[in-house]
Structure formats: structure tokens, C-alpha cells
Amino acid sequence: MEFREIVQSIQPLAEEQFQLLNGICEVIEVPKNKVFIEADKHSHYLYFQKEGICRIYYNKMEKEVVLGFTFPGEALISLNSYILQQPGYENFQALEDSQLYRLAIKELEELYSTHIEIANWGRRLAELEGLKIEDRLMLRLFKSSKESYEELLKKAPNITNRIKLGYIASYLGITQVTLSRIRGIRK
């Protein structure tokens, strides 16, 4: 997905403001399995998925708990680092060779301080990321595993061909055996 398309989907910007954001953006290659935002470390960058799939997870008692997956067009951001300039609790890992747009948070904050339109764009980005967290919480609290799985398939129909079933089960908060049963019922 192109950077312009991602930026404008968050909140439309005039060409001049877009070019300022584009000027601090770089495309990076992230190899499969690479963790590029680490828990307990301050992330100095905000990323957007250009190509590939990534997962967001944290470690709990020597077990990885998957919080979510990102697909082209989505932000990859540790909100603790972005908002509070503190280490985050989550890891971000490429599940396949990926291309990401990377923006230095420090440079972004400089644009925020001098361009109200870009500051409003950044506020909207933070709001949308907050809503994603709320959606994940609602998924766990109020939806059955089957409903959650169906929603995931709507978002990414071929996900089971690209992501380990153990990761999907962890995301849904179920065992792989239960996931296999859900998948069996669907067929």
C-alpha cells in the first residue's frame, strides 16, 4: 500500500503537509521473524505496513501472547513510546518478509509543533490506534472464539496460509485444538 493512501486514510492532508510527512518517511525491509519493536525498550519510530504481515505480542510467564496482527496500510506503534516516550510492553515481529514505512517520532513531533494540520493528523492516528486496542478488548470480552475467528477471516481471508495456527489460537485466547474444531465446523 502506498504511503499517500495510508496517510490520507487517517485524515486527509493538503499536498504541502503530505510532502512534509513524506520527507521524513523512509521505506525499510524487515526480514521474516525479525522483531523490530522490542518490549521494555523505547521505540524511536512509528511504522506503517507497506507489504507483509506482522504480529504484536507480549511475553507472559515464558509464553508469548498474541495481541494482534498488522496488514498493509496499518500502523505499527508502541503507544507508550509514541505518547509517553517510555518503553512499551509489546513486541512487533515480521511474520514474512515485509516492507515498512518508518518515521522518526522526534522528527514527527517537530512537524506537530509547527504545523497544526499535521498535529491534528497525529492526534487522529493516536485516536484510531486507541480504538484498535478497544476493539481487541471487546473481541476478548464479548465475542465467542468462533465469532472472533470469523472476524479475523473477514479482515484477512487467507490468513491461515500465512500465519502459524498457534499464533492465531493465541490471538483468539484458545488452544490449537479448539481452533482446529472451529475450523472443522466452518468447512
DRENZA-14328 format. One line per field, with one value per atom (N, C-alpha, C): z negated, y, x negated; atom name; residue in one letter; residue number from 1. Coordinates in nm, 3 decimals. Layout:
c3: c(Z|...)
c2: c(Y|...)
c1: c(X|...)
at: c(CA|...)
aa: c(a|...)
i: c(NUM|...)
end
This chain:
c3: c(0.000|0.000|0.000|0.073|0.085|-0.037|-0.069|-0.186|-0.180|-0.065|-0.048|-0.086|-0.039|-0.066|-0.217|-0.284|-0.428|-0.502|-0.470|-0.538|-0.521|-0.397|-0.370|-0.433|-0.457|-0.521|-0.670|-0.728|-0.870|-0.884|-0.807|-0.798|-0.677|-0.587|-0.467|-0.500|-0.428|-0.440|-0.304|-0.307|-0.184|-0.133|-0.007|0.056|-0.017|-0.057|-0.125|-0.254|-0.333|-0.458|-0.431|-0.330|-0.297|-0.260|-0.180|-0.138|-0.257|-0.360|-0.480|-0.550|-0.561|-0.619|-0.532|-0.403|-0.310|-0.319|-0.349|-0.360|-0.477|-0.578|-0.692|-0.691|-0.583|-0.571|-0.490|-0.535|-0.458|-0.453|-0.347|-0.334|-0.380|-0.469|-0.515|-0.488|-0.473|-0.455|-0.590|-0.630|-0.755|-0.722|-0.748|-0.715|-0.805|-0.754|-0.828|-0.965|-1.068|-1.207|-1.282|-1.218|-1.285|-1.377|-1.502|-1.596|-1.581|-1.543|-1.516|-1.618|-1.699|-1.818|-1.933|-2.033|-2.142|-2.272|-2.345|-2.477|-2.568|-2.656|-2.755|-2.694|-2.568|-2.503|-2.440|-2.445|-2.386|-2.234|-2.164|-2.019|-1.972|-1.887|-1.837|-1.704|-1.660|-1.528|-1.532|-1.437|-1.405|-1.268|-1.251|-1.125|-1.067|-0.935|-0.865|-0.774|-0.768|-0.688|-0.540|-0.461|-0.315|-0.253|-0.291|-0.243|-0.355|-0.354|-0.453|-0.567|-0.665|-0.786|-0.906|-1.012|-1.137|-1.250|-1.360|-1.478|-1.593|-1.684|-1.806|-1.919|-2.007|-2.116|-2.238|-2.352|-2.473|-2.539|-2.627|-2.698|-2.835|-2.868|-2.998|-3.052|-3.157|-3.219|-3.115|-3.040|-2.938|-2.826|-2.807|-2.700|-2.619|-2.488|-2.403|-2.388|-2.413|-2.398|-2.282|-2.177|-2.058|-2.081|-2.063|-2.077|-1.946|-1.836|-1.707|-1.593|-1.474|-1.350|-1.274|-1.197|-1.113|-0.968|-0.886|-0.743|-0.669|-0.536|-0.464|-0.493|-0.519|-0.546|-0.694|-0.779|-0.923|-0.991|-1.101|-1.182|-1.273|-1.298|-1.395|-1.490|-1.612|-1.701|-1.846|-1.922|-2.066|-2.122|-2.169|-2.217|-2.337|-2.422|-2.534|-2.482|-2.379|-2.322|-2.249|-2.172|-2.091|-2.177|-2.278|-2.357|-2.480|-2.550|-2.677|-2.669|-2.553|-2.537|-2.640|-2.662|-2.756|-2.683|-2.741|-2.682|-2.677|-2.576|-2.563|-2.622|-2.624|-2.679|-2.569|-2.443|-2.335|-2.241|-2.169|-2.063|-1.930|-1.826|-1.690|-1.606|-1.541|-1.465|-1.325|-1.226|-1.088|-1.076|-1.029|-1.009|-0.870|-0.783|-0.650|-0.610|-0.508|-0.462|-0.439|-0.498|-0.495|-0.455|-0.401|-0.377|-0.467|-0.536|-0.626|-0.593|-0.612|-0.610|-0.752|-0.767|-0.901|-0.913|-1.024|-1.054|-1.194|-1.207|-1.339|-1.419|-1.539|-1.623|-1.655|-1.676|-1.707|-1.592|-1.470|-1.353|-1.336|-1.366|-1.357|-1.459|-1.580|-1.683|-1.644|-1.574|-1.525|-1.425|-1.339|-1.244|-1.319|-1.423|-1.503|-1.563|-1.607|-1.676|-1.581|-1.452|-1.358|-1.254|-1.250|-1.151|-1.217|-1.242|-1.313|-1.238|-1.104|-1.027|-1.051|-1.057|-1.083|-1.228|-1.320|-1.461|-1.474|-1.403|-1.406|-1.343|-1.240|-1.179|-1.282|-1.356|-1.459|-1.572|-1.610|-1.713|-1.664|-1.538|-1.480|-1.475|-1.440|-1.438|-1.578|-1.682|-1.818|-1.857|-1.816|-1.845|-1.779|-1.653|-1.580|-1.641|-1.685|-1.750|-1.884|-1.956|-2.080|-2.055|-1.946|-1.910|-1.874|-1.811|-1.779|-1.907|-2.007|-2.135|-2.198|-2.192|-2.246|-2.170|-2.039|-1.960|-2.003|-2.026|-2.071|-2.207|-2.295|-2.427|-2.414|-2.333|-2.313|-2.250|-2.160|-2.098|-2.205|-2.297|-2.403|-2.505|-2.536|-2.642|-2.598|-2.476|-2.438|-2.319|-2.254|-2.137|-2.164|-2.105|-2.116|-2.031|-2.055|-1.976|-1.828|-1.802|-1.663|-1.597|-1.668|-1.613|-1.588|-1.681|-1.667|-1.547|-1.530|-1.417|-1.286|-1.282|-1.161|-1.126|-1.227|-1.203|-1.147|-1.202|-1.154|-1.008|-0.972|-0.833|-0.738|-0.786|-0.703|-0.671|-0.771|-0.755|-0.666|-0.681|-0.606|-0.569|-0.457|-0.420|-0.412|-0.368|-0.353|-0.467|-0.582|-0.695|-0.740|-0.733|-0.781|-0.693|-0.572|-0.484|-0.511|-0.586|-0.604|-0.748|-0.843|-0.984|-1.054|-1.141|-1.217|-1.296|-1.295|-1.367|-1.517|-1.570|-1.712|-1.744|-1.653|-1.672|-1.668|-1.575|-1.564|-1.690|-1.737|-1.860|-1.977|-1.990|-2.098|-2.089|-1.969|-1.948|-1.993|-1.963|-1.999|-2.146|-2.213|-2.353|-2.373|-2.275|-2.280|-2.251|-2.265|-2.229|-2.080|-2.029|-1.889|-1.862|-1.960|-1.945|-1.925|-2.006|-1.991|-1.857|-1.814|-1.683|-1.572|-1.583|-1.484|-1.479|-1.595|-1.597|-1.527|-1.556|-1.494|-1.342|-1.300|-1.157|-1.092|-1.165|-1.114|-1.094|-1.186|-1.178|-1.056|-1.025|-0.913|-0.779|-0.766|-0.634|-0.583)
c2: c(-0.117|0.000|0.124|0.222|0.343|0.434|0.506|0.592|0.698|0.758|0.862|0.807|0.689|0.626|0.603|0.559|0.536|0.667|0.767|0.898|0.955|0.955|1.017|0.938|0.807|0.728|0.761|0.814|0.853|0.984|1.082|1.211|1.285|1.330|1.396|1.517|1.525|1.639|1.706|1.835|1.908|1.859|1.879|1.831|1.880|2.006|2.062|1.986|1.958|1.885|1.739|1.680|1.543|1.536|1.631|1.630|1.644|1.719|1.730|1.593|1.523|1.388|1.293|1.302|1.216|1.240|1.362|1.398|1.333|1.289|1.223|1.071|1.024|0.883|0.808|0.688|0.602|0.462|0.390|0.252|0.162|0.068|-0.027|-0.170|-0.259|-0.401|-0.469|-0.550|-0.624|-0.772|-0.850|-0.992|-1.070|-1.180|-1.268|-1.302|-1.299|-1.332|-1.222|-1.114|-1.006|-0.929|-0.909|-0.824|-0.684|-0.588|-0.453|-0.350|-0.383|-0.304|-0.404|-0.378|-0.473|-0.423|-0.516|-0.486|-0.436|-0.347|-0.290|-0.204|-0.165|-0.073|0.040|0.159|0.275|0.268|0.273|0.274|0.420|0.450|0.587|0.608|0.506|0.513|0.472|0.524|0.487|0.420|0.311|0.237|0.222|0.205|0.168|0.051|-0.047|-0.167|-0.135|-0.153|-0.139|-0.274|-0.377|-0.513|-0.610|-0.726|-0.830|-0.832|-0.915|-0.928|-0.929|-0.863|-0.863|-0.905|-0.945|-0.976|-0.889|-0.864|-0.788|-0.887|-0.899|-0.994|-0.944|-1.006|-0.981|-1.114|-1.115|-1.236|-1.237|-1.350|-1.367|-1.503|-1.501|-1.625|-1.722|-1.678|-1.757|-1.808|-1.741|-1.774|-1.647|-1.660|-1.546|-1.537|-1.418|-1.394|-1.295|-1.337|-1.255|-1.157|-1.028|-0.922|-0.891|-0.909|-0.876|-0.898|-0.874|-0.885|-0.755|-0.717|-0.598|-0.638|-0.567|-0.593|-0.463|-0.468|-0.346|-0.233|-0.116|0.003|0.035|-0.059|-0.039|0.015|0.085|0.140|0.034|0.045|-0.039|0.059|0.063|0.169|0.123|0.152|0.134|0.266|0.266|0.392|0.448|0.363|0.414|0.496|0.447|0.520|0.645|0.634|0.744|0.858|0.825|0.928|0.969|0.870|0.897|0.895|0.860|0.845|0.747|0.638|0.533|0.399|0.302|0.169|0.110|0.035|-0.032|-0.172|-0.238|-0.373|-0.479|-0.436|-0.529|-0.541|-0.654|-0.679|-0.677|-0.631|-0.633|-0.715|-0.819|-0.911|-0.931|-0.929|-0.959|-1.109|-1.148|-1.290|-1.337|-1.244|-1.273|-1.153|-1.170|-1.056|-0.940|-0.826|-0.712|-0.584|-0.493|-0.357|-0.267|-0.177|-0.084|0.058|0.150|0.292|0.327|0.398|0.433|0.584|0.637|0.779|0.793|0.878|0.904|0.989|0.942|1.012|1.153|1.171|1.304|1.402|1.357|1.443|1.470|1.370|1.386|1.490|1.485|1.581|1.724|1.738|1.870|1.923|1.836|1.877|1.911|1.834|1.863|2.003|2.043|2.172|2.292|2.267|2.379|2.375|2.266|2.252|2.190|2.272|2.227|2.114|2.117|2.012|1.877|1.877|1.752|1.710|1.806|1.773|1.709|1.761|1.702|1.563|1.544|1.412|1.314|1.356|1.272|1.240|1.337|1.313|1.209|1.222|1.127|0.986|0.978|0.849|0.785|0.862|0.809|0.764|0.840|0.802|0.669|0.655|0.532|0.412|0.433|0.324|0.287|0.387|0.359|0.277|0.308|0.231|0.086|0.065|-0.071|-0.152|-0.089|-0.157|-0.190|-0.096|-0.121|-0.236|-0.240|-0.349|-0.484|-0.490|-0.615|-0.656|-0.560|-0.588|-0.640|-0.574|-0.616|-0.755|-0.783|-0.914|-1.022|-0.998|-1.097|-1.105|-0.994|-0.992|-1.036|-1.001|-1.017|-1.107|-1.158|-1.242|-1.383|-1.478|-1.617|-1.634|-1.742|-1.771|-1.786|-1.848|-1.867|-1.731|-1.643|-1.510|-1.432|-1.442|-1.372|-1.425|-1.557|-1.619|-1.574|-1.569|-1.524|-1.380|-1.294|-1.155|-1.147|-1.229|-1.230|-1.274|-1.374|-1.421|-1.316|-1.236|-1.128|-1.026|-0.998|-0.899|-0.954|-1.082|-1.144|-1.286|-1.304|-1.434|-1.549|-1.523|-1.632|-1.635|-1.585|-1.572|-1.707|-1.813|-1.943|-2.001|-1.949|-1.991|-1.912|-1.802|-1.712|-1.701|-1.741|-1.726|-1.861|-1.892|-2.018|-2.024|-2.141|-2.158|-2.135|-2.163|-2.136|-1.988|-1.903|-1.758|-1.716|-1.773|-1.739|-1.783|-1.903|-1.953|-1.862|-1.820|-1.730|-1.598|-1.544|-1.420|-1.434|-1.550|-1.575|-1.614|-1.645|-1.685|-1.827|-1.913|-2.052|-2.144|-2.274|-2.371|-2.401|-2.461|-2.501|-2.609|-2.694|-2.798|-2.733|-2.632|-2.562|-2.492|-2.432|-2.367|-2.470|-2.587|-2.692|-2.731|-2.737|-2.768|-2.660|-2.533|-2.420|-2.425|-2.452|-2.459|-2.575|-2.686|-2.804|-2.777|-2.701|-2.667|-2.578|-2.490|-2.395|-2.465|-2.577|-2.640|-2.706)
c1: c(-0.085|0.000|-0.090|-0.051|-0.133|-0.118|-0.224|-0.227|-0.117|-0.100|0.003|0.141|0.172|0.301|0.320|0.215|0.222|0.245|0.165|0.175|0.315|0.364|0.495|0.609|0.590|0.695|0.709|0.604|0.608|0.682|0.638|0.706|0.647|0.731|0.679|0.592|0.481|0.389|0.374|0.351|0.319|0.184|0.159|0.036|-0.089|-0.091|-0.209|-0.239|-0.135|-0.156|-0.194|-0.131|-0.169|-0.317|-0.363|-0.503|-0.598|-0.557|-0.639|-0.650|-0.538|-0.542|-0.624|-0.601|-0.673|-0.824|-0.862|-1.003|-1.075|-1.001|-1.065|-1.038|-0.981|-0.945|-1.051|-1.083|-1.172|-1.112|-1.140|-1.094|-1.208|-1.174|-1.275|-1.227|-1.321|-1.294|-1.314|-1.217|-1.227|-1.215|-1.321|-1.314|-1.219|-1.171|-1.081|-1.142|-1.060|-1.093|-1.168|-1.202|-1.274|-1.180|-1.221|-1.149|-1.207|-1.125|-1.176|-1.128|-1.031|-0.997|-1.000|-1.085|-1.103|-1.041|-0.981|-0.926|-1.037|-1.001|-1.093|-1.204|-1.186|-1.279|-1.198|-1.254|-1.188|-1.202|-1.090|-1.091|-1.094|-1.188|-1.204|-1.133|-1.060|-0.997|-0.850|-0.778|-0.641|-0.650|-0.578|-0.583|-0.443|-0.440|-0.318|-0.352|-0.264|-0.286|-0.264|-0.368|-0.357|-0.322|-0.400|-0.378|-0.409|-0.342|-0.370|-0.269|-0.300|-0.218|-0.311|-0.269|-0.343|-0.250|-0.309|-0.229|-0.275|-0.182|-0.210|-0.189|-0.288|-0.275|-0.352|-0.322|-0.399|-0.428|-0.525|-0.563|-0.498|-0.437|-0.374|-0.415|-0.494|-0.541|-0.596|-0.694|-0.764|-0.673|-0.560|-0.467|-0.440|-0.433|-0.400|-0.249|-0.195|-0.052|-0.035|0.034|0.052|0.166|0.135|0.234|0.304|0.233|0.292|0.196|0.247|0.170|0.186|0.086|0.099|0.083|0.156|0.161|0.131|0.108|0.077|0.177|0.120|0.199|0.211|0.172|0.192|0.066|0.091|-0.018|-0.076|-0.204|-0.274|-0.340|-0.288|-0.329|-0.318|-0.422|-0.415|-0.363|-0.239|-0.180|-0.256|-0.313|-0.393|-0.511|-0.577|-0.691|-0.646|-0.538|-0.488|-0.434|-0.355|-0.289|-0.371|-0.426|-0.494|-0.647|-0.703|-0.846|-0.903|-0.830|-0.872|-0.875|-0.945|-0.945|-0.803|-0.777|-0.648|-0.653|-0.541|-0.531|-0.523|-0.507|-0.482|-0.600|-0.601|-0.699|-0.624|-0.691|-0.637|-0.735|-0.683|-0.766|-0.709|-0.797|-0.755|-0.732|-0.616|-0.585|-0.623|-0.650|-0.702|-0.786|-0.869|-0.949|-0.853|-0.885|-0.793|-0.865|-0.787|-0.833|-0.750|-0.819|-0.753|-0.795|-0.700|-0.734|-0.774|-0.885|-0.933|-0.948|-0.893|-0.906|-0.965|-1.065|-1.124|-1.024|-0.993|-0.896|-0.944|-1.074|-1.129|-1.103|-1.125|-1.101|-0.951|-0.872|-0.726|-0.679|-0.731|-0.693|-0.733|-0.844|-0.884|-0.781|-0.731|-0.626|-0.498|-0.466|-0.347|-0.353|-0.472|-0.486|-0.478|-0.495|-0.495|-0.382|-0.307|-0.200|-0.077|0.023|0.143|0.215|0.212|0.279|0.213|0.080|0.008|0.027|0.032|0.059|0.197|0.296|0.430|0.430|0.349|0.335|0.277|0.175|0.114|0.210|0.293|0.395|0.494|0.535|0.631|0.569|0.442|0.372|0.376|0.345|0.347|0.488|0.588|0.728|0.763|0.726|0.757|0.685|0.561|0.487|0.551|0.601|0.673|0.799|0.869|0.988|0.954|0.838|0.796|0.776|0.717|0.697|0.832|0.924|1.058|1.126|1.111|1.170|1.114|0.982|0.922|0.977|0.997|1.053|1.196|1.277|1.415|1.423|1.330|1.323|1.307|1.215|1.188|1.301|1.364|1.464|1.604|1.642|1.782|1.810|1.709|1.733|1.682|1.752|1.707|1.581|1.510|1.390|1.426|1.539|1.583|1.611|1.681|1.709|1.580|1.487|1.359|1.281|1.284|1.216|1.279|1.411|1.482|1.444|1.434|1.394|1.253|1.164|1.027|1.022|1.101|1.105|1.163|1.258|1.312|1.203|1.121|1.014|0.902|0.872|0.762|0.803|0.876|0.932|0.830|0.709|0.612|0.510|0.549|0.458|0.400|0.480|0.433|0.323|0.308|0.199|0.072|0.083|-0.030|-0.078|0.005|-0.029|-0.013|-0.108|-0.101|0.030|0.091|0.217|0.200|0.083|0.058|0.069|0.024|0.036|0.182|0.257|0.399|0.473|0.444|0.507|0.474|0.350|0.310|0.385|0.397|0.472|0.617|0.676|0.816|0.832|0.720|0.726|0.774|0.744|0.788|0.669|0.690|0.587|0.593|0.487|0.487|0.592|0.618|0.720|0.857|0.888|1.015|1.023|0.912|0.909|0.935|0.877|0.900|1.047|1.112|1.254|1.336|1.303|1.374|1.354|1.232|1.204|1.278|1.290|1.360|1.508|1.567|1.709|1.735|1.640|1.656|1.660|1.590|1.572|1.695)
at: c(N|CA|C|N|CA|C|N|CA|C|N|CA|C|N|CA|C|N|CA|C|N|CA|C|N|CA|C|N|CA|C|N|CA|C|N|CA|C|N|CA|C|N|CA|C|N|CA|C|N|CA|C|N|CA|C|N|CA|C|N|CA|C|N|CA|C|N|CA|C|N|CA|C|N|CA|C|N|CA|C|N|CA|C|N|CA|C|N|CA|C|N|CA|C|N|CA|C|N|CA|C|N|CA|C|N|CA|C|N|CA|C|N|CA|C|N|CA|C|N|CA|C|N|CA|C|N|CA|C|N|CA|C|N|CA|C|N|CA|C|N|CA|C|N|CA|C|N|CA|C|N|CA|C|N|CA|C|N|CA|C|N|CA|C|N|CA|C|N|CA|C|N|CA|C|N|CA|C|N|CA|C|N|CA|C|N|CA|C|N|CA|C|N|CA|C|N|CA|C|N|CA|C|N|CA|C|N|CA|C|N|CA|C|N|CA|C|N|CA|C|N|CA|C|N|CA|C|N|CA|C|N|CA|C|N|CA|C|N|CA|C|N|CA|C|N|CA|C|N|CA|C|N|CA|C|N|CA|C|N|CA|C|N|CA|C|N|CA|C|N|CA|C|N|CA|C|N|CA|C|N|CA|C|N|CA|C|N|CA|C|N|CA|C|N|CA|C|N|CA|C|N|CA|C|N|CA|C|N|CA|C|N|CA|C|N|CA|C|N|CA|C|N|CA|C|N|CA|C|N|CA|C|N|CA|C|N|CA|C|N|CA|C|N|CA|C|N|CA|C|N|CA|C|N|CA|C|N|CA|C|N|CA|C|N|CA|C|N|CA|C|N|CA|C|N|CA|C|N|CA|C|N|CA|C|N|CA|C|N|CA|C|N|CA|C|N|CA|C|N|CA|C|N|CA|C|N|CA|C|N|CA|C|N|CA|C|N|CA|C|N|CA|C|N|CA|C|N|CA|C|N|CA|C|N|CA|C|N|CA|C|N|CA|C|N|CA|C|N|CA|C|N|CA|C|N|CA|C|N|CA|C|N|CA|C|N|CA|C|N|CA|C|N|CA|C|N|CA|C|N|CA|C|N|CA|C|N|CA|C|N|CA|C|N|CA|C|N|CA|C|N|CA|C|N|CA|C|N|CA|C|N|CA|C|N|CA|C|N|CA|C|N|CA|C|N|CA|C|N|CA|C|N|CA|C|N|CA|C|N|CA|C|N|CA|C|N|CA|C|N|CA|C|N|CA|C|N|CA|C|N|CA|C|N|CA|C|N|CA|C|N|CA|C|N|CA|C|N|CA|C|N|CA|C|N|CA|C|N|CA|C|N|CA|C|N|CA|C|N|CA|C|N|CA|C|N|CA|C|N|CA|C|N|CA|C|N|CA|C|N|CA|C|N|CA|C|N|CA|C|N|CA|C|N|CA|C|N|CA|C|N|CA|C|N|CA|C|N|CA|C|N|CA|C)
aa: c(m|m|m|e|e|e|f|f|f|r|r|r|e|e|e|i|i|i|v|v|v|q|q|q|s|s|s|i|i|i|q|q|q|p|p|p|l|l|l|a|a|a|e|e|e|e|e|e|q|q|q|f|f|f|q|q|q|l|l|l|l|l|l|n|n|n|g|g|g|i|i|i|c|c|c|e|e|e|v|v|v|i|i|i|e|e|e|v|v|v|p|p|p|k|k|k|n|n|n|k|k|k|v|v|v|f|f|f|i|i|i|e|e|e|a|a|a|d|d|d|k|k|k|h|h|h|s|s|s|h|h|h|y|y|y|l|l|l|y|y|y|f|f|f|q|q|q|k|k|k|e|e|e|g|g|g|i|i|i|c|c|c|r|r|r|i|i|i|y|y|y|y|y|y|n|n|n|k|k|k|m|m|m|e|e|e|k|k|k|e|e|e|v|v|v|v|v|v|l|l|l|g|g|g|f|f|f|t|t|t|f|f|f|p|p|p|g|g|g|e|e|e|a|a|a|l|l|l|i|i|i|s|s|s|l|l|l|n|n|n|s|s|s|y|y|y|i|i|i|l|l|l|q|q|q|q|q|q|p|p|p|g|g|g|y|y|y|e|e|e|n|n|n|f|f|f|q|q|q|a|a|a|l|l|l|e|e|e|d|d|d|s|s|s|q|q|q|l|l|l|y|y|y|r|r|r|l|l|l|a|a|a|i|i|i|k|k|k|e|e|e|l|l|l|e|e|e|e|e|e|l|l|l|y|y|y|s|s|s|t|t|t|h|h|h|i|i|i|e|e|e|i|i|i|a|a|a|n|n|n|w|w|w|g|g|g|r|r|r|r|r|r|l|l|l|a|a|a|e|e|e|l|l|l|e|e|e|g|g|g|l|l|l|k|k|k|i|i|i|e|e|e|d|d|d|r|r|r|l|l|l|m|m|m|l|l|l|r|r|r|l|l|l|f|f|f|k|k|k|s|s|s|s|s|s|k|k|k|e|e|e|s|s|s|y|y|y|e|e|e|e|e|e|l|l|l|l|l|l|k|k|k|k|k|k|a|a|a|p|p|p|n|n|n|i|i|i|t|t|t|n|n|n|r|r|r|i|i|i|k|k|k|l|l|l|g|g|g|y|y|y|i|i|i|a|a|a|s|s|s|y|y|y|l|l|l|g|g|g|i|i|i|t|t|t|q|q|q|v|v|v|t|t|t|l|l|l|s|s|s|r|r|r|i|i|i|r|r|r|g|g|g|i|i|i|r|r|r|k|k|k)
i: c(1|1|1|2|2|2|3|3|3|4|4|4|5|5|5|6|6|6|7|7|7|8|8|8|9|9|9|10|10|10|11|11|11|12|12|12|13|13|13|14|14|14|15|15|15|16|16|16|17|17|17|18|18|18|19|19|19|20|20|20|21|21|21|22|22|22|23|23|23|24|24|24|25|25|25|26|26|26|27|27|27|28|28|28|29|29|29|30|30|30|31|31|31|32|32|32|33|33|33|34|34|34|35|35|35|36|36|36|37|37|37|38|38|38|39|39|39|40|40|40|41|41|41|42|42|42|43|43|43|44|44|44|45|45|45|46|46|46|47|47|47|48|48|48|49|49|49|50|50|50|51|51|51|52|52|52|53|53|53|54|54|54|55|55|55|56|56|56|57|57|57|58|58|58|59|59|59|60|60|60|61|61|61|62|62|62|63|63|63|64|64|64|65|65|65|66|66|66|67|67|67|68|68|68|69|69|69|70|70|70|71|71|71|72|72|72|73|73|73|74|74|74|75|75|75|76|76|76|77|77|77|78|78|78|79|79|79|80|80|80|81|81|81|82|82|82|83|83|83|84|84|84|85|85|85|86|86|86|87|87|87|88|88|88|89|89|89|90|90|90|91|91|91|92|92|92|93|93|93|94|94|94|95|95|95|96|96|96|97|97|97|98|98|98|99|99|99|100|100|100|101|101|101|102|102|102|103|103|103|104|104|104|105|105|105|106|106|106|107|107|107|108|108|108|109|109|109|110|110|110|111|111|111|112|112|112|113|113|113|114|114|114|115|115|115|116|116|116|117|117|117|118|118|118|119|119|119|120|120|120|121|121|121|122|122|122|123|123|123|124|124|124|125|125|125|126|126|126|127|127|127|128|128|128|129|129|129|130|130|130|131|131|131|132|132|132|133|133|133|134|134|134|135|135|135|136|136|136|137|137|137|138|138|138|139|139|139|140|140|140|141|141|141|142|142|142|143|143|143|144|144|144|145|145|145|146|146|146|147|147|147|148|148|148|149|149|149|150|150|150|151|151|151|152|152|152|153|153|153|154|154|154|155|155|155|156|156|156|157|157|157|158|158|158|159|159|159|160|160|160|161|161|161|162|162|162|163|163|163|164|164|164|165|165|165|166|166|166|167|167|167|168|168|168|169|169|169|170|170|170|171|171|171|172|172|172|173|173|173|174|174|174|175|175|175|176|176|176|177|177|177|178|178|178|179|179|179|180|180|180|181|181|181|182|182|182|183|183|183|184|184|184|185|185|185|186|186|186|187|187|187)
end
